[in-house]
Amino acid sequence: MSVSLFVQSLADFGPDRAGDLDARIRAAGHGGIDAVYVLAWPDYDPATAQHLAPQDNRDRWDDWGSRSGLPLWAWIVCSPDQDADATAIRALDIQLRPAGWKLNIETPLQNVPLTILIEAAVATDLPVSASLAGFSASGVWYDYRGLDNADVEVDWQAYFDSGEGPNPATAVSELYAPSFVIAGWQYRHRLGKVYGWGRVNRVESRLVARYDSFKRPGEIDGSFAVSEREWGWNVVSRTLRRDGKDVGMLMGRARYNRIRVTLDVTRTAAARLPDEWIPIAASSRIRGSAKRPVAVYLAETTSDDVIAAIAEGASA
């Protein structure tokens, strides 16, 4: 199983170090570094009034990539101005010829369709992955359906030690099998052998939530059991039932084979020993299911021993 690296500044993470680290991980039989996500846009962060490193990263791009031998993805911190970001993607695609696109989608893009942004990235015919953030995939609304329909991988930021996000196992589980739902929100489903999208509608007095598939407009496709919670409804059973029969399953917001996890190693997590990271990386999947690819944020502030330990855990 592979590991990916987020790099804010190529000047602080040398290509020789990266290449040697990749060789070390491969020699240990733990996969390798499959992607380096390099901050490529924007050059200025209006939220912090700070100038960022993308221009310097772009200047170093070709030389760093050839010396390291690793594929460089363009990491875009997306803004509410999707038109501006789409224009940047088209320009950077010509300038950098990246191996793929990492769309960092956070609070400013909650509750809005991501059509313009997704179309611009997908139009490059390169792999696209979305890095999402929040305390829970079940409690934050992004345009999951748009990402899923465009075959975009969903990478959840498991910033568990900083209090900004869930632990890795919970991050994967909530994307695939939500522990709670919000009435009116969209979720994936399986009806028979068919997968698709639908909406959780009203919850009836006997604590049964009604689910409508977009594949069958106007029809009640099933109900599932819930219980009360402070916000939304706890999922008691994901089994969809209709007319007294089991007809399918309530799913989450992402296909399991398109879920990835990012481990934050820059805050209180930085105090952990390398051996502590092996079980953390190994936990980034639903128990009994396939391994998950794992990303490390940020590579330049992380020791090689920690990155190697995460790669080992991801391949466990």
C-alpha positions in Angstrom: 0.0 0.0 0.0 1.3 3.4 -0.9 1.7 6.7 1.0 1.3 10.2 -0.4 2.9 13.5 0.9 1.5 17.0 1.2 4.3 19.6 0.7 3.7 23.3 1.2 7.2 24.3 0.2 9.5 22.3 -2.1 12.4 24.5 -0.9 12.0 22.8 2.5 11.7 19.3 1.3 14.6 18.4 -1.0 14.2 16.1 -4.0 17.1 13.9 -2.9 15.5 13.4 0.5 12.2 12.5 -1.1 13.8 10.0 -3.6 15.8 8.4 -0.8 12.8 8.1 1.4 10.8 6.5 -1.4 13.6 3.9 -2.0 13.7 3.2 1.8 9.9 2.5 1.9 10.1 0.3 -1.2 13.1 -1.7 0.1 11.1 -2.4 3.3 8.2 -3.8 1.2 5.8 -1.1 2.2 4.8 0.2 -1.2 6.3 3.6 -1.9 5.5 7.2 -2.4 2.8 7.3 -5.0 2.2 11.0 -5.1 3.6 14.3 -3.8 0.9 17.0 -3.5 2.6 20.3 -4.0 0.9 23.6 -3.1 0.4 25.2 -6.5 -2.4 27.8 -5.9 -3.2 30.4 -4.6 -0.2 32.6 -4.1 -1.9 34.7 -1.4 -4.2 33.6 1.4 -6.7 36.4 2.1 -7.8 34.7 5.3 -4.4 35.0 6.9 -3.0 37.9 4.8 0.0 35.7 4.1 2.0 35.2 0.9 2.3 31.5 0.2 4.9 29.4 -1.6 3.2 28.4 -4.9 5.3 30.7 -7.1 8.5 29.3 -5.8 7.1 25.7 -6.0 6.2 26.3 -9.6 9.7 27.6 -10.4 11.2 24.4 -8.8 8.6 22.0 -10.3 10.4 20.4 -13.2 13.8 20.2 -11.6 12.4 18.8 -8.4 10.3 16.2 -10.1 13.1 15.0 -12.4 15.6 14.7 -9.5 13.2 13.0 -7.1 11.7 10.7 -9.7 8.3 11.1 -8.0 5.0 12.2 -9.5 4.0 15.8 -8.6 0.3 16.6 -8.2 -0.9 20.2 -8.2 -2.5 20.9 -4.8 -5.1 23.7 -5.0 -6.5 25.4 -1.9 -10.0 26.1 -3.3 -11.8 29.4 -2.7 -15.5 30.4 -3.0 -14.6 31.9 -6.5 -14.8 28.7 -8.5 -14.4 30.6 -11.8 -11.0 32.0 -10.7 -9.9 28.5 -9.5 -11.0 26.9 -12.7 -9.0 29.5 -14.7 -6.0 28.7 -12.6 -6.4 25.0 -13.1 -6.4 25.5 -16.9 -3.3 27.7 -16.8 -1.4 25.4 -14.4 -2.2 22.4 -16.5 -0.3 23.9 -19.4 2.5 25.3 -17.2 3.2 22.4 -14.8 1.8 19.3 -16.6 1.1 17.7 -13.2 0.4 14.0 -12.6 -2.9 14.9 -11.0 -5.0 17.4 -9.1 -5.6 17.6 -5.3 -8.5 19.9 -4.6 -8.4 21.1 -1.0 -12.1 21.8 -0.3 -13.0 23.3 3.1 -15.5 25.5 4.9 -16.0 28.2 2.2 -17.3 25.6 -0.2 -19.9 23.9 2.1 -23.5 23.9 1.0 -22.7 24.8 -2.6 -22.5 22.8 -5.9 -18.9 22.3 -7.0 -19.8 21.9 -10.7 -17.4 24.6 -12.1 -14.4 23.4 -10.1 -15.0 19.7 -10.7 -15.5 20.2 -14.5 -12.3 22.2 -14.8 -10.2 19.5 -13.0 -11.8 16.6 -14.8 -11.4 18.3 -18.2 -7.6 17.9 -17.8 -8.0 14.1 -18.2 -5.8 13.7 -15.1 -6.6 11.9 -11.8 -8.5 14.1 -9.4 -8.8 13.8 -5.6 -10.7 16.0 -3.2 -9.3 16.7 0.3 -12.2 17.5 2.6 -12.1 18.8 6.2 -14.5 18.9 9.1 -15.3 17.2 12.4 -17.3 14.5 10.7 -18.2 13.5 7.1 -21.7 12.9 8.4 -22.0 16.4 9.9 -20.5 18.5 7.0 -22.3 19.0 3.7 -20.1 19.2 0.6 -21.1 18.3 -2.9 -20.4 14.6 -2.4 -22.8 13.6 -5.2 -21.0 15.8 -7.7 -17.6 14.4 -6.7 -18.9 10.9 -6.8 -20.5 11.3 -10.2 -17.2 12.6 -11.6 -15.3 9.6 -10.1 -13.3 11.9 -7.8 -11.6 10.3 -4.8 -12.5 11.7 -1.4 -9.6 12.2 1.0 -10.8 13.0 4.5 -8.4 15.0 6.8 -8.1 13.0 10.0 -6.7 15.8 12.2 -7.7 13.8 15.3 -5.0 15.2 17.6 -5.8 18.8 16.9 -9.5 18.5 17.5 -10.3 19.5 13.9 -11.3 16.1 12.6 -12.0 12.5 13.4 -9.5 9.6 13.9 -8.7 7.7 10.7 -11.0 4.7 11.3 -14.0 7.1 12.0 -13.2 9.2 8.9 -13.4 6.1 6.7 -16.5 4.7 8.4 -18.5 8.0 8.3 -17.8 8.4 4.6 -19.0 4.8 3.9 -21.5 4.0 6.6 -22.7 7.1 8.5 -23.5 6.8 12.2 -26.1 9.6 11.9 -28.0 11.3 9.2 -29.6 14.7 8.6 -33.1 14.8 7.2 -33.1 16.4 3.7 -29.4 15.5 3.0 -28.2 13.2 0.2 -26.7 9.8 0.7 -25.7 6.8 -1.4 -27.7 3.6 -1.4 -27.8 0.0 -2.6 -31.2 -1.1 -3.8 -31.0 -4.8 -4.8 -27.7 -4.8 -6.7 -28.0 -1.2 -8.0 -26.1 1.7 -6.3 -27.1 5.3 -6.6 -28.0 8.4 -4.7 -31.1 9.5 -2.9 -32.4 11.7 0.0 -33.3 11.0 3.6 -36.8 12.5 4.0 -38.9 13.0 7.1 -38.6 10.9 10.2 -41.9 9.5 11.4 -43.0 9.4 15.1 -42.0 5.7 15.5 -38.5 6.7 14.6 -38.4 5.4 11.1 -36.6 7.5 8.5 -37.9 7.5 4.9 -35.5 7.3 2.0 -36.1 8.2 -1.6 -33.8 7.2 -4.5 -33.2 9.6 -7.3 -33.5 6.6 -9.6 -37.2 6.2 -8.7 -38.5 9.8 -8.4 -41.8 10.1 -6.5 -41.5 6.6 -4.9 -40.7 5.8 -1.3 -37.9 3.3 -1.7 -37.4 2.2 1.8 -37.3 3.1 5.5 -34.6 2.5 8.1 -34.6 2.7 11.9 -33.2 5.8 13.7 -33.0 7.2 17.2 -33.0 10.8 18.5 -29.8 12.7 19.0 -29.0 16.4 19.7 -28.6 17.2 16.0 -29.9 14.9 13.3 -30.7 11.2 13.8 -28.6 8.3 14.9 -28.7 5.4 12.4 -29.9 2.3 14.3 -30.0 0.1 11.2 -28.8 0.9 7.7 -31.0 -1.8 6.2 -33.7 -0.3 3.9 -37.1 -2.0 4.2 -40.2 -1.7 2.1 -43.5 -3.5 2.6 -41.9 -5.6 5.4 -39.0 -6.8 3.3 -35.3 -5.9 3.2 -34.7 -4.1 -0.1 -31.3 -2.5 0.2 -28.8 -0.6 2.3 -28.2 3.0 3.3 -24.7 4.0 2.3 -22.5 7.1 3.0 -21.1 9.8 0.8 -18.3 8.1 -1.0 -17.6 4.7 -2.7 -15.4 2.6 -0.5 -12.8 2.2 -3.3 -12.5 6.0 -3.6 -11.9 6.8 0.1 -8.5 8.0 1.3 -7.3 9.4 4.6 -4.8 12.2 5.4 -3.0 12.1 8.7 -2.1 15.4 10.3 1.4 15.1 11.9 2.1 18.8 12.4 0.3 19.7 15.7 0.2 17.7 19.0 0.5 14.6 16.8 4.1 15.5 16.1 5.1 14.4 19.6 4.2 10.8 18.8 7.0 8.3 18.3 7.3 6.6 14.9 6.1 3.2 16.3 2.9 4.9 17.5 2.1 5.8 13.9 2.0 2.3 12.6 -1.3 1.3 14.3 -2.8 4.7 13.5 -2.1 4.3 9.8 -3.3 0.7 9.9 -6.6 1.8 11.5 -7.6 3.9 8.4 -10.1 1.3 7.2 -13.3 -0.4 8.3 -12.4 -3.5 10.2 -12.2 -6.5 8.0 -12.1 -4.4 4.8 -9.3 -3.6 2.3 -6.4 -1.4 3.1 -6.7 2.4 2.6 -4.1 4.6 0.9 -2.8 7.2 3.5 -1.4 10.7 3.0 0.9 12.6 5.3 0.5 16.4 6.1 3.0 18.0 6.1 6.0 16.1 4.7 8.6 18.9 5.2 7.9 19.1 9.0 7.8 15.3 9.5 10.8 13.0 10.1 11.6 10.3 7.6 11.1 7.7 10.4 7.5 8.8 11.0 6.7 8.8 7.3 8.2 5.3 6.9 6.2 4.1 10.0 3.0 5.5 8.4 3.8 3.7 5.2 4.3 0.5 7.1 1.0 0.9 8.9 -0.8 1.6 5.7 0.5 -1.7 4.2 -0.2 -3.7 7.3 
